[in-house]
Amino acid sequence: MSSSASNESPETYHPQYTHNVIAWDLVADCWQGGKRIKETGELRLPKLRDQDQDEYDAYLSRAVFFGATSRTAEALAGMMTRKMPLIDVPGGEGTAENEQLIGNVTMRGDSLLDFVNMVLDKAVTTGRSGSLVDWSEAEARPYVSHYRERDLLNWAIDREGSKEQLCFVCLREQDYRFTNFTVSEMKIIRRYWIDPTDQKVHFDVWEETDDSTDESFKQTVPDTVMTRRGEALTAIPFVFHNASHLGPEVGQITLYDIAQLNISHYQLTADLKNALHIAGQPTPFATGVSGDDGEDLYLGTTKAWTISDPAATVGFLEMTGESLGALSADISNTERQMAVLGARLLFDAPGGEAEAFETVQLRASSETAALVRIATHQSATISEVLQWLFWWRGTEAKHRDVKASLVLNHDFSTAQMSPTMLSALTASLSTNAISNELYFYNLQKGELVPEGHDLKAELAAIQQRPVMTPPVATIDLDDDDDDDDEKAAKKKAEEDES
């Protein structure tokens, strides 16, 4: 591949990109919420027939967007980060050098956990993003650049037998240029490829030009070979994060179905609000009134109406509201559909009844199967990012040889252990039917143990606990006093009777 032989624009798109970009935009708009949805105007809320601009502006202002998509995404991502991920990196997290790297993996102030949240936000919404791991000569350290799905413009895979390798990827960035008092956006295109002639990784950079020029992009960094300590790279340090699979191909768009229903719900509520506004305005009418009776009939005035025709009628147009029932029913049905597709966390359980522990566990295991798959794929791809990150600093020949990993939470059940189960486990432990390890493991699964508290710490705490002895009952050995009291009580009773 040549960086200058072709007249093609650097901003070219993969066929799968063009097939999915409209769906990505839909999900991204719904994820950003009502402000973004209203900014799209007629794209998400088309004009009614013969509606002029003023009427449409009022129609749009009355519309209400219910943030089901964003709330569902927050809940799904939150379940994967409900427990701290297990991180294993060369040298451990506690070294000063690793703390500095993990505390700012992007060189923009984002920690490793911030980066994880960026990846998960995309995984549970559009289902796609990517990460480039590069070396900064100025900072003498590696860093990660995260790209959203719309900025992964183009890519290609080289297949040799059962082996696949990323041989080309084109990425888009947004930057700003300013002149005097004007700030404007500028696109930057980064292209990475493996040259088939030397099997080395090359890259170049293109920047968007001003509108006054004939060409839309100009090359700012020429064809350059990527190197580490003077050695050319033979693999592109880029990782795709997909929700439904591993690899560069576009997969499932996680919240697309919910986003579609979310827009339908938005349009239905706009129609209902508009209808209620129109129907709720008092509209007077008068029949049998001639011009001689007065050209203007004022409401809320001290003047009297005089109408010469005794058959004339006046009143207000009213509606019963029955015609709006279909709209309200359709809105409720759409909300139920969103709940079935994954937004059930937004709605209360039917009837508000409490569910048994076993019922919650069974329902949770069946409903979180897709979430487990997402967590598994993101754990694998984020681990590969860590391998690339520490490969730049290390001496391993390939990034796959680096012992680095990150495992996200795969336990999504929030139901605590039932008292019956706890009693049965405790009885089994007391009769030596199960071990301390198995007993403590079940306490952890049942959410009865603080996060980070292990069996060793628990046993140590038990050993340090002061011995609790039951209080000893005191016995009165002075029988004479008891006899005296009894005699005195008997004497008093006799005196009372007399």
SVG drawing of the C-alpha trace seen along z (x, -y; Angstrom):
<svg xmlns="http://www.w3.org/2000/svg" viewBox="-86 -46 103 80">
<polyline fill="none" stroke="black" stroke-width="0.4" points="0.0,0.0 1.3,-3.4 0.6,-6.6 0.8,-8.9 0.2,-6.8 -3.6,-6.9 -5.9,-9.9 -8.5,-8.4 -9.5,-10.4 -8.1,-9.1 -11.6,-9.3 -12.9,-6.1 -15.3,-3.6 -15.5,0.1 -18.8,1.6 -19.8,2.9 -19.4,-0.7 -21.8,-2.2 -24.3,0.6 -24.3,-0.1 -23.6,-3.8 -27.3,-4.8 -28.1,-2.3 -25.0,-3.4 -26.2,-7.0 -29.7,-6.0 -28.3,-4.3 -25.8,-7.0 -28.5,-9.7 -30.8,-7.8 -27.9,-7.2 -27.0,-10.9 -30.6,-11.7 -33.4,-14.2 -31.2,-17.2 -29.5,-15.3 -32.7,-13.8 -34.4,-17.2 -31.3,-18.6 -31.9,-16.1 -35.3,-17.7 -37.2,-16.2 -34.8,-13.2 -36.3,-11.7 -39.6,-13.5 -41.0,-14.1 -43.4,-17.0 -47.1,-16.4 -48.8,-16.9 -49.1,-20.6 -47.5,-21.7 -45.6,-25.0 -42.4,-25.7 -43.9,-27.6 -46.4,-24.8 -43.6,-22.2 -41.4,-24.1 -44.3,-24.0 -44.9,-20.3 -41.2,-19.6 -41.0,-21.6 -43.9,-19.7 -42.4,-16.3 -40.8,-14.4 -38.0,-11.8 -37.9,-9.0 -34.2,-8.0 -34.7,-4.2 -31.7,-3.6 -29.2,-5.5 -30.6,-4.1 -30.4,-0.6 -26.9,-1.1 -25.8,-2.5 -27.4,0.4 -25.7,3.0 -22.3,1.4 -22.7,0.9 -23.4,4.6 -20.1,5.5 -18.2,3.0 -20.3,3.8 -17.2,5.6 -13.6,4.4 -12.1,6.2 -9.2,8.6 -6.0,7.0 -2.7,8.8 0.2,6.9 4.0,7.5 5.5,6.4 2.0,5.9 -0.1,2.8 1.7,1.4 5.0,0.4 5.6,-3.3 6.1,-2.9 3.0,-0.8 0.9,-3.1 1.8,-6.0 1.0,-4.0 -2.3,-2.6 -3.3,-5.9 -3.1,-7.6 -3.2,-5.1 -4.4,-7.6 -2.0,-10.5 -5.1,-12.6 -5.7,-11.9 -7.8,-8.7 -7.0,-5.8 -7.2,-2.2 -10.7,-2.0 -11.8,-5.1 -10.6,-3.4 -12.6,-0.2 -15.7,-2.3 -15.2,-3.9 -15.0,-0.4 -18.0,0.8 -20.2,-2.2 -19.7,-1.4 -20.0,2.4 -23.5,2.1 -24.8,-0.6 -23.4,-0.4 -21.5,2.8 -18.2,1.6 -15.1,-0.5 -11.3,-0.1 -8.0,-0.9 -4.6,-1.9 -1.6,-1.3 1.3,-3.5 4.6,-4.9 5.1,-8.5 8.7,-9.7 8.1,-12.9 6.9,-11.2 9.0,-8.0 6.0,-5.8 3.2,-3.9 -0.4,-5.1 -3.8,-4.1 -6.1,-5.9 -9.7,-4.8 -11.9,-5.2 -15.7,-5.1 -17.4,-2.9 -18.0,-5.8 -14.2,-6.6 -13.2,-3.1 -13.5,-3.9 -11.8,-1.1 -9.9,2.2 -8.7,5.3 -7.6,8.8 -4.9,10.9 -5.7,14.6 -3.2,17.4 -4.7,20.7 -6.2,20.7 -4.1,17.6 -5.7,14.1 -3.9,10.8 -5.0,7.2 -3.2,5.8 -4.9,2.4 -6.9,0.0 -7.9,-3.6 -8.9,-5.8 -10.5,-9.2 -9.8,-11.8 -11.4,-15.2 -9.1,-18.2 -9.5,-21.9 -7.7,-24.7 -8.0,-28.4 -7.2,-31.6 -7.5,-34.9 -10.9,-34.6 -12.2,-31.6 -12.1,-28.0 -13.1,-25.3 -13.2,-21.5 -10.6,-19.6 -10.5,-15.9 -7.4,-13.9 -7.0,-10.5 -4.5,-8.0 -3.7,-5.0 -1.7,-1.9 -0.9,1.0 1.5,3.9 3.4,3.5 3.5,6.8 6.9,6.1 8.8,5.8 6.1,7.2 6.6,4.1 4.0,1.9 3.8,-1.5 1.6,-4.6 0.9,-8.1 -1.3,-11.0 -3.6,-13.3 -5.3,-16.5 -8.4,-18.2 -7.6,-21.4 -9.4,-24.7 -12.4,-25.1 -10.5,-27.5 -8.2,-24.7 -9.0,-22.3 -8.0,-19.2 -9.9,-18.1 -6.9,-16.5 -3.2,-17.0 -0.5,-14.6 1.2,-15.9 3.2,-12.7 4.7,-10.8 5.0,-7.0 6.8,-5.9 7.8,-2.5 6.7,-1.8 9.5,-0.7 10.3,0.4 13.9,-0.1 14.9,-0.3 13.1,2.9 10.2,2.6 6.8,3.8 5.3,6.7 1.8,6.5 -0.5,3.4 -0.9,2.5 -4.7,2.1 -7.5,4.0 -11.2,4.1 -13.8,4.2 -17.0,5.9 -19.9,7.0 -20.8,10.2 -17.5,11.6 -13.7,11.2 -12.2,9.7 -12.6,6.6 -15.9,7.4 -19.0,5.5 -21.3,7.5 -24.5,7.1 -25.5,3.6 -26.5,4.2 -29.2,1.7 -30.5,1.1 -33.9,2.7 -34.4,0.8 -33.4,-2.5 -35.9,-1.9 -38.7,-1.4 -37.4,-4.5 -37.8,-6.6 -41.3,-5.2 -42.2,-6.0 -40.8,-9.5 -43.0,-10.1 -46.1,-8.6 -45.7,-10.9 -45.2,-13.9 -48.5,-13.1 -50.3,-12.6 -48.9,-15.8 -49.9,-17.7 -53.4,-16.2 -53.8,-17.0 -52.7,-20.6 -55.1,-21.1 -58.0,-19.4 -57.3,-21.1 -57.7,-24.6 -61.3,-25.9 -62.8,-26.7 -66.1,-28.7 -68.7,-28.4 -71.8,-30.3 -74.6,-29.4 -77.4,-31.6 -75.5,-34.8 -75.6,-37.5 -73.3,-40.4 -75.9,-42.7 -75.5,-41.0 -71.9,-42.2 -68.9,-41.4 -66.7,-40.5 -67.8,-38.3 -65.3,-38.7 -64.6,-36.1 -63.9,-37.3 -65.3,-40.8 -67.8,-43.0 -69.8,-43.5 -73.0,-41.5 -73.7,-39.4 -77.0,-40.3 -78.2,-37.9 -81.5,-38.7 -82.2,-35.1 -83.9,-33.1 -82.7,-29.9 -79.1,-30.8 -76.8,-28.6 -73.4,-29.3 -71.0,-27.0 -67.6,-25.4 -66.3,-22.5 -65.2,-19.6 -63.9,-16.2 -64.4,-13.1 -60.8,-11.9 -61.8,-8.5 -60.0,-9.2 -56.7,-9.5 -57.1,-6.1 -55.4,-4.3 -52.4,-6.5 -52.0,-5.9 -52.4,-2.2 -49.8,-2.2 -47.4,-4.1 -47.9,-1.6 -47.4,1.3 -44.1,-0.2 -42.9,-0.6 -43.6,3.1 -41.7,4.1 -38.6,2.0 -38.8,3.8 -38.8,7.2 -35.9,6.3 -33.6,5.4 -35.0,2.3 -36.8,4.2 -34.5,2.6 -36.3,-0.7 -39.7,0.7 -41.1,2.2 -41.8,5.9 -45.5,6.8 -47.7,6.0 -44.8,4.8 -44.6,8.3 -41.3,9.6 -39.8,12.6 -38.3,15.6 -34.5,15.9 -34.5,18.9 -36.8,17.2 -34.5,14.2 -31.5,16.4 -33.2,18.4 -34.5,15.3 -31.1,13.6 -29.2,16.5 -31.4,16.7 -31.5,12.9 -27.8,12.2 -26.4,14.8 -25.9,12.1 -24.2,9.8 -21.8,12.6 -20.9,12.9 -20.2,9.2 -18.1,9.2 -16.1,12.2 -15.3,10.5 -14.4,7.2 -12.2,8.9 -10.3,10.6 -9.9,7.4 -8.9,5.2 -6.4,7.8 -4.9,7.6 -4.7,3.8 -2.8,4.4 -0.5,6.8 0.3,4.2 0.8,1.5 3.4,3.5 4.9,5.0 6.1,1.5 8.0,1.2 9.1,4.8 11.5,7.1 9.1,9.9 9.2,10.6 5.4,10.6 2.7,8.9 0.9,12.2 3.9,13.3 3.3,10.6 1.5,11.9 -1.1,9.2 -4.9,9.5 -8.0,7.9 -11.2,9.9 -14.5,8.1 -17.2,9.2 -19.3,12.1 -21.6,12.4 -24.6,10.3 -27.0,11.6 -27.7,9.0 -29.9,11.3 -28.5,12.1 -28.5,15.5 -31.7,16.7 -31.8,17.4 -32.7,21.0 -29.7,21.5 -27.4,19.8 -28.7,22.1 -28.2,25.2 -24.6,24.1 -23.8,23.4 -25.2,26.7 -23.1,28.5 -20.0,26.6 -20.6,27.5 -20.9,31.2 -17.8,31.1 -19.9,31.9 -18.2,29.0 -14.9,27.2 -14.2,23.7 -13.2,22.8 -16.5,23.9 -18.5,22.3 -16.8,18.9 -17.1,19.2 -20.9,19.5 -21.0,16.5 -19.2,14.5 -21.6,15.7 -24.5,14.8 -23.3,11.2 -22.7,11.6 -19.0,10.8 -17.5,7.4 -15.7,6.9 -12.0,7.7 -12.4,9.7 -10.9,13.2 -10.9,16.4 -7.5,15.8 -8.5,12.4 -11.8,13.8 -10.0,16.6 -7.5,14.0 -10.3,11.8 -12.0,14.8 -8.7,15.6 -8.5,12.0 -12.1,11.8 -12.4,11.7 -13.8,14.9 -17.5,14.3 -18.5,16.1 -22.1,16.3 -23.0,14.5 -23.0,16.7 -26.2,16.6 -25.8,15.5 -27.2,17.7 -28.4,16.3 -27.0,18.6 -28.5,16.6 -31.6,18.8 -32.3,16.9 -33.0,13.7 -35.4,15.5 -37.3,16.9 -37.5,13.5 -38.9,11.9 -41.5,14.6 -42.5,14.3 -42.8,10.5 -45.0,10.8 -47.3,13.3 -47.6,11.1 -48.6,8.1 -51.2,10.1 -52.8,11.1 -52.8,7.6 -54.6,6.4 -57.3,9.0 -58.0,8.0"/>
</svg>
